[in-house]
Amino acid sequence: MQKVMILEGLDCPNCAMKVQDAVQKLPAVETANVDFSTTRLTVSIKPEHAEETIQTICKKIHALESQILIRDEADGKILLNSQSDHEHTPDENTHDHGHSHAHTNGKSLLLRIGVSLIFFLAALLSGLEGIPVLCLYIIAYLIIGADVLFNALRNLIHLRPLDESFLMSAATIGAFCIREYPEAVLVMLLYQLGEYLQSLAVQRSRKSIEELMDIRPDTANLEQNGEIVSIHPSSVHPGQQIIVRPGERIPLDGTIIEGNSSLDTAALTGESVPKDVKPGDSALSGSVNLSHVLRIRVEKDFQESTVSKILHLVREAGSRKSKTENFITKFARWYTPTVVLAAIVLAIFPPLLGWGDFSAWLHQALVFLVISCPCALVISVPLSFFSGLGAASRQGVLIKGSNYLEALTKIKTVIFDKTGTLTEGVFAVTAVEGAPELLEYAALAESYSTHPIARSICHAYTERGNQIEQNRITDYQEFPGKGIQAVIDGKTILAGNQVLLNDIVFEQPDIPGSVVYVAADHQYLGYIAVSDRIKKDSQQTISDLRSLGVQNIIMLTGDTHASAQKTASELGIDQVYAELLPTDKVEKAEKIKAQSHGTTVFVGDGINDAPVLALSDIGIAMGGVGSDAAIEAADVVLMKDEPSALCKAIRLSRYTRRIVTQNITFALAVKALVLVLGFIGKVNMWAAVFADVGVTLLAVLNAMRITRYH
């Protein structure tokens, strides 16, 4: 059983790691993952202990971080709140509560900073000495630092000392011990102010990411007994009719039964040009109705709608972490203890060796303690990747994890399917050569198939004024990748490729396009040539991929060699493998992947190519709007049916990677500089505070740039 909880008030990355580790150690928990970017805890629980384990998890989190409010993501109910024991219903507006909760805490902290600053200035400017001035400094210190001291003591009791509260408490109490009273108070003031600004930046970053995905409608206009009632979309069921007025977002997937309008699908596909729709067309949830009232028959439940699946995928993406994120997590576990150990050595050994005064070395050791928290890295790196995932979704590219977002930066080989990927998948009959009854038998045999080639043959037959009489078909069998066998008017008809005809003698024509061979009772009747058009942006896509450093571009197809070579030569593709069955594609993709140096990507339609999508380092499905199979099979889904979206995804991934690299380099460089200056006594503790919270703030603001990427 999987459970997702929202941890409101989780603004500390160290807290997130502590919560994840503690929950993971519970006996009935199989896996636990805290996504700091979205404040979501995802746990897999053994089914037999589900209810009691959820309560145990909540109590464990509350024991670690009492300020966190825990909600069930599914229904918004409060599972545990330090300020109330009762459960709230979803009607209490989960989103607003979260913001008011954080806003209240922020106002309280600002008030304490202001009062503490008054006492600090009074002590600094009063001219008092001895006990009176010490009392003023202590009052200022306790007003601003009491909560930090309390958290430090609690963590020390629970044998978890190496967190920010303990380190900051140790550093400032140490400053008091060496009579550096103003510095102790000022460091705590700057730390709390930095924490407030950092929390504000993190909240705004999260808000900007959520706004990218703010495509879920809150209400649906349901028609009941001639009246229109506004209800939550989850209460509407398939078969019911909803009304969508101009300017409203379509809440559920359905079919338009009345009205002509234009739909803004930018939130789903990134396409800026509105899509004209009429009765009979599909309408996807998340689209905005622009001009006229539409009556829509609902086809899917709210949980199965396109918009719900997109939001679920983007939020779940946080659980699939990149190598960089995993490295930073491991680095943080070792970095803090190492610097703390260095601080202890610095405080003890130089004075023992007679290299200076104890208080001077203790001061330098306290600087080390202040700089020892890796918040800038632990916060900014996951926020950067999650911002990249949100920005990609806004442009119609669903990436199922930051691991795939990072892998997109290293693509060396791209394998394309042909039909529906590089070509439009809209076929037209270009030649019919053979017996007079050839097209008739072929159309009847293909009449039950939904394949684009079959549809084109049926269309060519009916376009000549004929009707397809399916009652003449007494037996029918489809062979995937080969063709169809049907009994028509008592004759066994074969319609398909050369593999299907097997032992029947015929000549293969040297013409471009796909060729369907037809035989009746083992007698060859002739062939039908069907051609497909290359998509407008396919050629530019191949050119852009080369400019992005992709070394090998390969095409796999079930079409004839002549058709495949013609398409490849027009597009400038390196290698072509034609006349492949689905199993052949898998074998060929395996060989290509084994020989490739770097990340191998397969781009297909996500339905017929599911095995190859799963096999590749990154499987990319084209045209995923409304396609359950595409969304399930691939690691990346291009919602817009254009191959050029792949190049956009690569550019965005590299931009995200640059921001991550900038944050890591900047944070480590500043911390290293302050550590060196602290070691030689050239920097004080308030400068070390800047190197901690100040750098974190700048890194978070830098990460937010990704949300504005175009």
Number of C-alpha atoms within 10 A of each C-alpha: 12 14 15 18 23 23 26 22 20 23 22 18 22 22 18 23 18 18 22 20 14 15 24 18 12 16 11 20 21 15 16 23 22 26 26 25 25 22 18 25 23 20 22 17 21 15 12 10 13 17 10 10 19 18 13 15 20 21 16 16 24 18 15 19 19 16 18 20 24 25 23 18 17 11 12 20 19 21 19 23 19 12 9 10 10 11 13 16 12 13 9 11 11 18 10 9 12 14 14 11 14 18 13 10 15 16 12 12 17 15 14 19 20 16 14 25 20 14 20 24 14 16 23 15 10 11 8 13 9 7 9 11 20 17 13 21 26 21 19 28 25 16 20 27 24 13 12 18 18 14 20 23 17 16 19 14 10 11 9 14 17 19 19 23 20 21 23 27 23 17 24 25 19 19 23 18 13 14 13 14 24 19 16 25 27 22 25 25 25 19 23 21 18 20 20 20 17 26 20 17 19 25 19 15 23 20 14 18 25 16 13 20 21 15 22 20 18 12 18 24 21 23 15 11 7 7 8 13 15 13 13 15 21 14 11 21 15 14 14 14 22 26 21 21 17 15 14 18 24 29 32 33 25 26 21 22 16 15 14 17 18 18 24 21 23 19 20 27 23 19 16 11 11 16 15 13 17 16 16 13 14 18 27 24 24 28 28 24 24 19 15 15 17 24 22 27 22 24 20 17 18 23 13 13 21 26 28 19 16 25 19 13 18 20 21 17 23 25 19 15 20 19 13 19 20 13 10 19 19 11 14 20 14 11 15 21 17 12 19 21 14 16 23 16 14 20 20 14 13 15 16 11 8 9 10 11 11 17 16 14 25 24 25 23 28 29 29 29 30 30 29 28 26 24 23 26 27 23 24 29 28 26 28 29 30 32 28 32 31 26 25 26 26 24 24 27 28 31 26 24 24 26 21 21 30 21 21 25 20 17 22 20 22 22 25 22 21 26 21 21 22 29 20 17 18 16 21 19 20 15 13 17 13 15 12 11 10 21 22 17 25 26 24 26 32 25 19 16 16 9 11 16 23 24 18 18 27 25 16 17 19 13 10 8 7 12 13 15 10 13 9 12 17 13 12 15 14 16 10 10 18 20 23 23 22 23 20 19 12 12 15 19 24 28 29 26 22 21 14 19 20 10 9 12 11 16 10 11 10 11 15 20 25 25 27 22 27 30 24 18 12 16 15 20 21 19 26 22 21 22 20 23 16 20 17 14 14 19 18 15 20 21 14 16 21 14 10 15 13 19 16 18 19 20 22 26 21 22 22 21 20 16 22 22 20 13 22 19 12 11 17 13 19 12 14 19 18 19 21 19 16 19 13 16 21 21 13 15 22 15 11 18 20 10 10 14 13 15 18 26 25 26 28 29 27 27 19 15 23 21 17 29 27 18 17 23 19 23 26 32 32 28 23 28 20 18 16 15 16 28 27 17 21 31 22 27 31 32 25 21 21 20 27 20 22 21 17 18 26 20 16 22 24 19 17 28 20 13 22 24 14 14 24 19 13 18 23 16 13 17 23 14 13 24 25 14 16 23 19 11 15 11 18 17 27 20 17 26 23 21 25 25 26 21 23 28 25 18 28 24 18 17 27 25 16 25 22 12 14 11
